[in-house]
Amino acid sequence: MKVLLINGSPKEHGNTFQALSKLANTLNAEGMQTMRTLGRNMAWMIKKLNVIEDGHPQKEQPVWTNFIR
């Protein structure tokens, strides 16, 4: 059996991380395979997968102005 543990806390080594670590150790001792990840990494990955499914972003047309810089 595989278990995915998602840490949604912004602190990488906070209380949520410690609780998930204890849970992962218990599950590993019982023979279950665990994978831990941070929630913010998952959000980035899901966003990138959606971009891949929808195709690459299209280029915007350049907008010419008369401003002198």
HELIX and SHEET records of a PDB file:
HELIX    1   1 ASN A   15  ALA A   29  1                                  15    
HELIX    2   2 GLY A   39  ASP A   54  1                                  16    
SHEET    1   A 2 LYS A   2  ASN A   7  0                                        
SHEET    2   A 2 GLN A  33  LEU A  38  1                                        
END                                                                             
